[in-house]
Amino acid sequence: MMLDKKSSLAFLLLLFSTVPQHGNAFMVPSSSSCSSFVSKPCLISQSYNNNKNKGGKMELNMMFDQLSSAIGEVTKNFGPKKRMTEKTISAALKQVRRALLDADVNVKVADTLIEGVKQRSIGQEVTKGVTADQQFIKVMYDELLDMMGGDSTVQKEGSAQNVPAATLAVGSSEEPAVVLLAGLQGAGKTTAAGKLALYLKEREVDYDAVNAMDPEESAQLLTSRMPTRKRKVLLAAADVYRPAAIKQLEVLGDSIGVEVFSMGTEADPVDIAAAAVKKAKEEGFDTVLVDTAGRQVIDADLMDELRRIKETVTPDETLLVVDAMTGQEAATLTASFDSAVGISGAILTKLDGDSRGGAAVSVRGVSGKPIKFVGTGEKTPDLEPFYPDRMASRILGMGDVISLVEKAAAEVSDAEAAKMQQKMLEAKFDFDDFMKQSSLVAKMGNLAGVAKMIPGMSGALDNTKMRQVEQRLKKNEAMICSMTKKERANPELLLTDRSARSRVERIAKGAGLAFEEGVTFMSEFQKMRTMMSRMQKQMGGPGISGADEAEMALAGGGAPQMPAGNRAARRRAKKGKKVGRGGGGGFGR
């Protein structure tokens, strides 16, 4: 059983539903993964992660927060409109432009974006069933998508984009692809070299193989389940100036199982690059990544060295590594390097930081060169291809469900997913499964970053709510740790058995908590199991699309609509479900 988009989206939403609810569920728009811009009520509970900053508080100042919040305020006050005219949208466009400039977007890019939104909007009738603010957001989305290298016409035709903005050149063992990495000092160039080597070795999708597959089959596959190229990569240490640069690359290479070629600090970087390419041809490497030296500022010596390396090894790709936290300066830097030595694209690092996100919007608009990869964290696997559609969705506060699903899919095997889905369907989800899913959330990254990939969640989060969720889940995990193995595997002992009350009293006491907190957890757990079973049954129903299935199952707290039919029959069925003393609420009541 493959963990495709349909099943993994449901699995992930159920994973988030394991967090206890206190009536504070969020109203969020429908998933961006189905390219829908019509808001629907969708109740998704909060999520949990152990990651904290040094002060013990959750870090919520993620990239794009400022821009997303500002655009959200604009659309909130948009008001009812039946037709888009220059007069009706002028005030909104001024506020959006101010928000873009505040987010450190290049002024020319901001003006071009606003003009594009104006041209797409003016004269358009508001689509039936869609509010004016939703249609305005759709226009903003299309313009952002085109600005960052995507194609809004693909979305209009109804096919989801699951291909990055640009791919990397492919080589062979006879003629390896040579990739030159350039950039200023401190941008994370050497770290990016290690991350890129690991990505090419293990996770790069073989789109040639994907295109050869049946279109319907490939459309259902997540990126993490697509065939990969499995490149044989050679890293070349050509930064002979920065202290310990070669050693850093060697440590990175050793940690990911990629060979590093170096000739010491006395060799000429041009000779190092040429020797690395020669070694690659002799030993069957199909890709060479050359880590070059950086400078504090752009200078003649740096550019001259890059030109000489390019002339010697004639690289297939020259990628500029830029720090996303430099804002629109990253775009200016990209344009400067391109005019001086010629580049084929950029790697945007530190995208998980707290900067304002202007770099992601500005780089292509200023330089004309695509962003090919983005760094999403400090760990070596934290490098992803750049997807303009997903980035546009994040900027507009609509989340990024596809990336969120892929994070979960990367941590769960197909067999584990199938087993879990069967347990959910049969309402046999137990406390051990609860712990596994909590652990899975923790592996998926920073809490704020993960939660904000859920549509509409960005504006509903604050430090207080995050801390409450974290504290509540720690208490629940403490109670599970106080259970016996038999109780973990058989929740009915704590839900419907006559000994349930005494067991919960013992468990709560063992966790250092009040009995009432134990009762609350048991009640929440039982509701969660019921919702999971209902959702899985709905997933098996005919004629329902994957993303809509998940939304239907979670709408209104997961309870399905009451089936049509005779009211008396429904009452009889409801009475039949009632149990006597010692059942239902448990604890011997």
C-alpha positions in Angstrom: 0.0 0.0 0.0 1.6 3.2 -1.1 1.4 6.3 1.1 0.1 8.6 -1.6 -1.2 12.2 -1.3 -4.7 11.1 -0.3 -3.8 8.7 2.5 -0.8 10.6 3.9 -2.8 13.9 4.1 -5.5 12.1 6.2 -2.8 10.4 8.3 -1.1 13.8 9.0 -4.4 15.6 9.8 -5.2 12.8 12.2 -1.7 13.1 13.7 -2.5 16.7 14.6 -5.8 15.7 16.0 -4.0 13.7 18.7 -3.4 17.0 20.5 -6.0 17.5 23.3 -8.6 20.1 22.5 -10.1 22.7 24.8 -12.7 24.1 22.5 -10.1 26.3 20.9 -10.1 24.8 17.5 -9.2 27.1 14.6 -11.4 28.0 11.7 -9.1 27.7 8.6 -9.5 28.0 4.9 -9.5 24.8 2.8 -6.2 23.1 1.9 -4.0 24.7 -0.6 -3.0 21.2 -1.8 -6.3 21.1 -3.8 -5.8 24.5 -5.2 -9.0 25.7 -3.6 -9.4 29.4 -2.6 -12.9 29.1 -1.2 -12.9 29.0 2.6 -14.5 26.2 4.4 -14.8 25.5 8.1 -12.1 23.0 9.0 -11.3 22.2 12.6 -7.7 21.3 13.1 -6.3 21.0 16.6 -3.0 22.5 17.7 0.3 20.6 17.4 3.3 19.9 19.6 7.0 19.9 19.5 9.8 19.9 22.1 11.8 22.5 20.3 12.4 25.7 22.3 14.7 28.6 22.3 17.1 29.3 25.1 14.5 31.3 27.0 12.1 28.4 27.1 9.6 30.2 24.8 8.5 29.0 21.4 10.0 31.0 18.5 7.1 32.3 16.5 8.8 35.0 14.4 9.1 32.9 11.4 9.9 34.2 7.9 6.9 35.7 6.1 4.9 36.2 9.3 4.9 40.0 8.9 3.9 39.8 5.3 1.3 37.2 5.8 -0.3 39.1 8.7 -0.3 42.4 6.8 -2.0 40.8 3.7 -4.4 39.1 6.0 -5.4 42.4 7.6 -5.9 43.9 4.1 -8.3 41.1 3.0 -10.1 41.1 6.3 -11.3 44.7 5.7 -11.9 44.2 2.0 -15.7 44.3 2.3 -18.4 42.9 0.0 -17.9 43.6 -3.7 -19.6 42.3 -6.8 -17.1 43.6 -9.3 -13.3 44.5 -9.1 -12.7 48.1 -10.2 -9.6 50.3 -9.8 -11.6 52.3 -7.2 -12.6 49.4 -5.1 -9.2 47.8 -4.9 -6.9 50.9 -4.8 -6.8 51.1 -1.0 -6.1 47.4 -0.7 -3.3 47.6 -3.3 -1.7 50.5 -1.4 -1.7 48.5 1.8 -0.3 45.4 0.1 2.5 47.5 -1.4 3.4 48.9 2.0 3.4 45.3 3.4 5.7 44.2 0.6 8.1 47.0 1.2 8.0 46.4 5.0 8.9 42.8 4.3 12.1 44.1 2.5 10.8 43.2 -1.0 12.7 45.2 -3.7 10.7 48.3 -4.6 10.7 47.6 -8.3 9.5 44.0 -7.7 6.8 45.3 -5.4 5.6 47.8 -8.0 5.6 45.2 -10.7 3.7 42.8 -8.5 1.1 45.5 -7.6 0.7 46.4 -11.3 0.2 42.8 -12.2 -2.5 42.3 -9.5 -4.2 45.4 -10.8 -4.2 44.2 -14.4 -5.6 40.8 -13.4 -8.3 42.3 -11.1 -9.8 45.3 -12.8 -13.0 44.5 -14.6 -13.3 41.0 -13.2 -16.7 39.9 -11.8 -16.5 38.2 -8.4 -17.1 34.5 -9.0 -20.3 33.1 -7.7 -19.8 31.3 -4.4 -16.5 33.2 -3.8 -16.2 36.4 -1.8 -14.3 39.4 -3.1 -11.4 39.0 -0.6 -11.0 35.4 -1.6 -10.8 36.3 -5.3 -8.3 39.1 -4.5 -6.1 36.6 -2.7 -6.3 34.2 -5.7 -5.1 37.0 -8.0 -2.3 37.8 -5.5 -1.4 34.1 -5.5 -1.2 33.9 -9.3 1.0 37.0 -9.5 3.3 35.9 -6.8 3.6 32.5 -8.4 4.6 34.0 -11.8 7.0 36.4 -10.1 8.9 33.6 -8.3 9.2 31.4 -11.4 6.0 29.4 -11.4 3.2 29.2 -13.9 -0.2 30.3 -12.8 -1.8 28.9 -16.0 -1.0 25.4 -14.8 -3.1 26.0 -11.7 -6.0 27.3 -13.7 -6.0 24.1 -15.8 -6.5 22.3 -12.5 -3.3 20.3 -12.3 -1.3 20.7 -9.2 2.3 21.7 -9.5 4.7 19.2 -7.9 7.7 20.1 -9.9 10.3 22.6 -8.5 11.0 25.9 -10.3 14.3 24.6 -11.8 16.2 21.3 -11.7 19.9 20.6 -11.6 22.0 19.6 -14.6 22.4 15.8 -14.9 25.8 14.2 -15.9 27.2 10.7 -16.4 30.2 8.7 -15.2 32.0 9.6 -18.5 31.0 13.3 -18.4 30.1 14.3 -14.8 28.0 17.4 -14.2 30.1 20.1 -12.6 28.3 22.4 -10.1 30.2 25.5 -8.9 29.1 27.0 -5.6 29.8 30.7 -5.1 28.9 33.4 -2.6 30.0 35.8 0.1 31.5 34.6 3.4 28.9 33.7 6.0 26.1 32.8 3.6 26.5 29.1 4.5 28.2 28.0 1.3 30.2 25.1 2.7 27.2 23.8 4.7 25.0 24.2 1.5 27.6 22.1 -0.4 27.2 19.2 2.1 23.4 19.5 2.1 23.3 19.5 -1.7 25.6 16.5 -1.9 23.3 14.6 0.5 20.2 15.6 -1.5 21.6 14.5 -4.8 22.8 11.3 -3.3 19.6 10.2 -1.6 16.5 12.4 -2.4 16.8 14.0 -5.9 13.7 13.0 -7.9 14.4 11.4 -11.3 11.8 13.3 -13.3 12.7 11.4 -16.5 11.5 8.2 -14.7 8.4 10.0 -13.4 7.5 11.2 -16.9 7.7 7.6 -18.1 5.2 6.5 -15.5 1.4 6.5 -16.0 0.2 10.1 -15.5 -2.5 9.1 -13.1 -0.1 7.0 -11.0 2.6 9.7 -10.9 0.0 12.4 -10.0 -0.8 10.5 -6.8 2.7 10.1 -5.6 4.4 12.3 -3.1 7.8 13.6 -3.9 9.3 11.4 -1.2 7.8 8.3 -2.9 9.0 9.2 -6.4 12.0 7.4 -8.1 15.3 9.0 -7.3 18.6 9.4 -9.3 21.0 8.3 -6.6 23.9 10.3 -7.9 27.5 9.5 -7.1 28.8 12.8 -5.8 32.3 14.1 -5.3 32.9 17.2 -3.2 35.9 19.5 -4.1 37.3 21.7 -1.4 38.5 24.8 -3.3 38.2 27.3 -0.4 41.9 27.6 0.6 41.6 30.9 2.4 39.1 30.5 5.3 40.5 28.7 8.3 39.2 25.2 8.6 37.0 25.4 5.5 38.5 22.2 4.1 38.2 20.4 7.4 34.6 21.5 7.7 33.8 20.1 4.3 35.6 16.8 5.1 33.6 16.4 8.3 30.4 17.1 6.4 31.4 14.6 3.7 32.2 11.9 6.3 28.9 12.4 8.0 26.9 11.9 4.8 29.1 9.3 3.2 30.3 11.5 0.3 34.0 11.6 -0.7 35.8 15.0 -0.4 38.7 15.9 -2.7 41.3 18.4 -1.5 44.9 19.4 -2.2 45.6 21.4 1.0 45.7 25.2 1.5 48.8 25.8 -0.6 47.2 24.7 -3.9 45.6 27.0 -6.4 41.8 26.7 -6.4 41.8 26.4 -10.2 44.1 23.4 -10.0 41.9 21.8 -7.3 38.8 22.2 -9.4 40.5 20.7 -12.5 42.0 17.8 -10.5 38.6 17.1 -9.0 36.9 16.8 -12.4 39.7 14.6 -13.6 39.3 12.3 -10.6 35.5 12.2 -11.1 36.0 11.0 -14.7 38.5 8.3 -13.7 36.5 6.9 -10.8 33.0 7.1 -12.2 31.5 10.0 -10.3 28.6 11.6 -12.1 28.5 14.9 -10.2 31.2 17.2 -8.9 30.3 20.0 -6.4 33.1 22.6 -6.1 33.1 24.7 -2.9 34.8 28.0 -3.7 36.1 30.7 -1.5 33.9 33.6 -0.3 34.7 37.2 0.7 33.1 39.7 3.1 32.3 41.9 0.1 32.3 41.5 -3.7 35.9 42.2 -4.9 37.9 41.9 -8.1 40.1 39.0 -6.7 37.0 36.9 -5.9 35.4 37.5 -9.3 38.7 36.8 -11.1 39.2 33.5 -9.3 35.7 32.4 -10.2 36.2 33.3 -13.8 39.4 31.3 -14.0 37.7 28.3 -12.4 34.8 28.6 -14.8 37.1 28.8 -17.8 39.1 25.7 -16.7 36.3 23.3 -15.7 33.4 24.8 -17.7 30.7 24.0 -15.1 27.2 22.9 -16.0 25.8 25.0 -13.2 27.0 28.0 -11.2 24.9 28.4 -8.1 25.1 31.5 -5.9 24.5 30.8 -2.2 22.7 33.8 -0.6 21.5 34.4 2.9 17.8 34.9 3.0 18.2 37.1 6.1 19.8 39.8 3.9 16.4 40.6 2.4 16.3 42.4 -1.0 20.1 42.7 -0.8 20.2 39.0 -1.7 18.5 39.9 -5.0 21.0 42.7 -5.7 23.9 40.3 -4.9 22.5 37.7 -7.3 22.3 40.3 -10.1 25.8 41.5 -9.4 27.3 37.9 -9.5 25.4 37.1 -12.6 26.7 40.2 -14.5 30.2 39.5 -13.3 30.7 35.8 -13.8 27.3 34.4 -14.9 25.2 32.2 -12.7 22.5 29.7 -13.4 20.5 30.0 -10.2 20.6 30.6 -6.5 20.4 28.6 -3.2 18.6 30.6 -0.6 19.8 29.6 2.9 18.4 30.3 6.4 14.8 30.3 5.2 13.8 29.1 8.6 15.0 32.3 10.2 13.0 35.2 11.5 13.8 37.7 8.7 11.0 39.3 6.7 11.2 37.1 3.5 11.9 39.8 0.9 14.6 37.7 -0.6 12.4 34.9 -1.8 10.1 37.3 -3.6 12.8 39.5 -5.0 15.6 37.3 -6.3 14.1 36.2 -9.6 12.4 39.5 -10.2 15.6 41.5 -9.9 18.2 39.0 -11.3 16.1 36.9 -13.6 17.7 33.8 -12.2 15.6 31.1 -10.5 15.9 30.0 -6.9 16.8 26.3 -7.2 17.1 25.2 -3.6 16.2 26.6 -0.1 17.8 25.8 3.2 15.1 25.1 5.8 17.1 24.2 8.9 20.5 23.6 10.4 20.7 19.9 9.9 22.3 18.3 6.8 19.0 17.0 5.4 17.4 20.4 5.6 17.6 21.4 2.0 14.6 21.3 -0.4 13.9 22.2 -4.0 12.2 25.6 -4.4 8.5 25.3 -5.2 7.1 28.7 -6.2 3.4 27.6 -5.7 4.1 26.4 -2.1 6.0 29.6 -1.3 3.2 31.8 -2.6 0.8 29.8 -0.5 2.9 30.3 2.6 3.3 34.1 2.0 -0.5 34.5 1.7 -1.0 32.6 5.0 -2.7 29.7 3.2 -0.2 27.2 4.6 1.7 24.5 2.7 -0.1 21.2 3.1 1.9 19.3 0.5 5.3 20.1 2.2 3.7 19.2 5.6 2.5 15.9 4.2 5.9 15.1 2.7 7.5 15.8 6.1 5.3 13.2 7.7 5.8 10.8 4.8 9.6 11.0 5.1 9.3 9.8 8.7 6.7 7.0 8.1 7.1 3.9 5.9 4.3 2.6 3.7 3.9 -0.5 5.9 3.7 1.6 9.1 1.1 3.9 7.5 -1.0 1.0 6.3 -0.9 -0.6 9.8 -1.9 2.7 11.4 -4.7 3.3 9.0 -6.1 -0.1 9.7 -6.0 0.5 13.4 -7.8 3.9 12.9 -10.5 2.3 10.8 -11.2 -0.4 13.4 -11.0 2.1 16.3 -8.1 0.2 17.8 -5.8 3.2 18.1 -4.1 2.8 21.5 -1.8 4.8 23.8 1.4 3.4 22.3 0.2 4.7 18.9 -0.5 8.1 20.6 3.1 8.2 21.8 4.4 7.3 18.3 2.4 10.1 16.7 3.6 12.6 19.2 7.1 11.5 18.5 6.5 11.9 14.8 5.3 15.5 15.2 8.5 16.2 17.2 10.6 14.9 14.3 9.0 17.1 11.7 10.7 20.3 12.8 10.0 23.5 14.8 6.5 23.7 16.1 5.7 27.1 14.7 7.1 26.2 11.3 5.2 23.0 11.1 1.9 24.4 12.4 2.0 27.4 10.1 2.0 25.0 7.1 -1.6 24.3 8.0 -3.9 26.6 6.1 -5.1 29.5 8.3 -3.1 28.5 11.3 -0.5 31.3 11.0 -2.8 34.1 12.4 -4.2 31.8 15.1 -0.9 31.1 16.9 0.7 32.8 19.8 3.2 32.0 22.5 0.6 31.4 25.1 -1.3 28.8 23.0 1.9 27.0 22.1 3.0 26.7 25.7 -0.5 25.5 26.7 -0.4 22.7 24.1 3.2 21.8 25.0 2.3 21.6 28.7 -0.8 19.6 28.1 0.9 17.0 25.9 3.7 16.6 28.4 1.1 15.8 31.1 -0.6 13.3 28.8 2.7 11.6 28.0 3.5 11.5 31.7 0.2 9.7 32.2 0.9 7.2 29.4 4.3 6.5 31.0 2.5 5.7 34.3 0.3 3.0 32.6 1.1 -0.6 32.5 1.9 -2.3 29.1 -1.4 -3.9 29.2 -3.2 -0.6 29.7 -1.3 1.1 26.9 -2.2 -1.7 24.5 -5.9 -2.0 25.7 -7.4 1.5 26.3 -10.8 -0.1 27.1 -9.4 -0.9 30.5 -9.3 2.8 31.2 -12.5 3.7 29.2 -15.2 1.2 29.8 -13.9 -1.4 32.3 -15.4 -1.5 35.8 -11.9 -1.0 37.2 -11.3 2.1 35.0 -11.8 4.7 37.8 -9.3 3.1 40.2 -6.8 2.7 37.3 -7.1 6.3 36.2 -6.7 7.5 39.8 -3.5 5.4 40.1 -2.2 6.7 36.7 -2.9 10.3 37.5 -1.3 10.0 40.9 1.8 8.3 39.4 2.1 11.2 36.9 1.8 13.8 39.7 -1.6 15.0 38.4 -5.1 15.4 39.6 -7.7 12.7 38.9 -9.8 15.2 36.9 -6.9 15.7 34.5 -6.8 12.0 33.9 -10.5 11.9 33.3 -10.2 14.7 30.8 -7.4 12.9 28.9 -9.4 9.7 28.7 -12.5 11.6 27.4 -10.4 13.3 24.8 -8.7 10.1 23.8 -12.0 8.3 23.3 -13.4 11.2 21.1 -10.2 11.1 19.1 -10.5 7.4 18.4 -14.1 7.8 17.3 -13.2 10.6 15.0 -10.3 8.6 13.5 -12.6 5.7 12.7 -15.3 7.9 11.1 -12.7 9.7 9.0 -11.1 6.5 7.7 -14.6 5.2 6.8 -15.3 8.4 4.9 -12.0 8.0 3.1 -13.2 4.7 1.7 -16.4 6.2 0.4 -16.8 6.6 -3.4 -16.8 9.8 -5.3 -14.8 11.9 -2.9 -11.5 13.5 -3.7 -8.5 13.1 -1.3 -8.2 16.6 0.0 -12.0 17.1 0.3 -12.2 13.8 2.2 -9.8 15.1 4.9 -11.7 18.3 5.2 -15.1 16.6 5.4 -13.8 14.3 8.1 -12.4 17.1 10.2 -15.2 19.6 9.6 -17.1 20.1 12.8 -14.7 18.3 15.0 -14.6 15.2 12.8 -18.3 14.2 13.2 -19.9 13.2 9.9 -23.2 14.6 8.8 -26.3 12.8 10.2 -27.5 10.4 7.5 -30.8 11.2 5.9 -33.7 8.9 6.6 -36.5 8.2 9.1 -36.0 10.2 12.4 -37.4 7.4 14.5 -35.0 4.9 12.9 -32.1 7.2 13.8 -33.3 7.5 17.4 -33.6 3.7 17.7 -30.0 3.3 16.3 -28.8 5.9 18.8 -30.5 4.1 21.7 -29.0 0.9 20.6 -25.5 2.3 21.1 -26.1 3.2 24.7 -24.6 1.0 27.3 -25.4 0.3 30.9 -23.6 0.8 34.1 -19.8 0.6 33.8 -19.8 1.5 30.0 -19.7 4.7 28.0 -18.2 7.2 30.3 -16.1 4.6 32.2 -14.8 4.8 35.7 -17.7 2.6 37.0 -20.3 5.3 36.6 
